[in-house]
Amino acid sequence: QGSSAVVELAALPRSPALDRKLAGAERPLALQCLLAGGDDYELLFSASPSVRERVAAAGRDTGVPVARIGRIVAKEHLVVNDEQGAAMAALPRAFDHFAVLGHESRPADFRFLVRHPAHFLALGFGAGL
């Protein structure tokens, strides 16, 4: 079995304006921007829970916002939980940097991030849209 990620939608950094759109009639557009938009240049990384405080301290010491957005799990596919903690049935499609030309893109499985399901995911370097 491979490794993948569970991402908590509520934990993703975003602007108050995008937060308002998520709560209103423009939710589909807001989800597209938040989950599949580009040009935010956030850094996604994983780290062992044993270094969680060191990661938080490094963010504080450098003035770089760091947010824990999920965890690495022993699953085959990415899961994004909505604000109530339920897995979202459909996710917006984004550009797939790992797709092979001429082949259908498949959901990212995050195997390139980490091989151990006890790790967690975090975002740093900015506050999103």
SVG drawing of the C-alpha trace seen along z (x, -y; Angstrom):
<svg xmlns="http://www.w3.org/2000/svg" viewBox="-25 -40 39 42">
<polyline fill="none" stroke="black" stroke-width="0.4" points="0.0,0.0 1.2,-3.5 1.3,-6.7 -1.0,-9.6 -2.4,-12.6 -5.4,-13.6 -5.8,-17.4 -8.2,-19.4 -9.9,-22.1 -10.5,-24.2 -6.7,-24.3 -5.6,-25.6 -4.4,-29.2 -6.5,-31.7 -7.6,-35.3 -10.8,-36.5 -12.2,-37.3 -11.8,-33.7 -13.2,-32.5 -16.4,-34.5 -16.7,-33.1 -16.4,-29.5 -19.4,-30.3 -21.5,-31.7 -22.9,-31.2 -19.4,-31.3 -18.2,-28.2 -17.4,-26.2 -15.2,-29.0 -13.6,-29.4 -12.8,-25.7 -11.3,-25.8 -9.0,-28.6 -8.1,-27.1 -7.5,-23.5 -6.5,-23.8 -5.4,-27.4 -1.9,-28.3 0.7,-31.0 0.5,-31.1 4.0,-29.5 3.4,-27.9 5.9,-25.3 4.3,-22.0 6.4,-19.6 6.0,-16.8 7.8,-16.2 7.6,-13.6 5.3,-14.5 8.4,-14.2 9.7,-17.5 6.4,-19.4 7.5,-21.9 10.8,-22.5 8.9,-23.2 6.6,-25.6 9.6,-27.3 11.5,-27.7 8.4,-29.4 8.1,-31.8 11.9,-32.5 11.9,-33.4 8.5,-35.1 7.3,-32.6 3.7,-31.4 3.5,-27.6 0.2,-25.8 -0.4,-22.1 -2.9,-21.2 -3.1,-17.4 -1.2,-14.2 0.4,-11.4 -1.5,-8.2 -1.2,-4.6 -3.8,-5.1 -3.7,-5.1 -5.3,-8.5 -5.5,-12.1 -8.4,-12.8 -9.6,-16.4 -12.0,-16.7 -14.5,-19.5 -15.2,-21.8 -17.2,-19.2 -14.5,-16.5 -16.2,-14.5 -14.2,-13.4 -15.1,-15.6 -16.5,-13.4 -15.3,-15.5 -12.1,-17.6 -11.3,-20.4 -8.8,-19.3 -5.5,-21.1 -2.6,-21.1 -0.7,-17.8 3.0,-18.4 3.7,-14.6 1.4,-13.5 3.0,-11.9 2.0,-13.6 -0.6,-11.6 -1.8,-9.8 -4.8,-10.5 -3.7,-12.2 -4.3,-10.3 -4.9,-11.8 -1.7,-12.6 -0.7,-10.0 2.1,-12.0 4.5,-9.1 7.2,-11.6 6.8,-13.4 7.3,-10.7 7.2,-6.9 6.0,-6.9 2.3,-7.3 3.1,-8.9 4.2,-12.2 2.1,-15.3 1.7,-18.0 2.3,-21.7 2.3,-24.8 4.6,-27.7 5.7,-30.9 2.5,-32.9 -1.2,-33.0 -2.7,-31.8 -5.1,-33.9"/>
</svg>
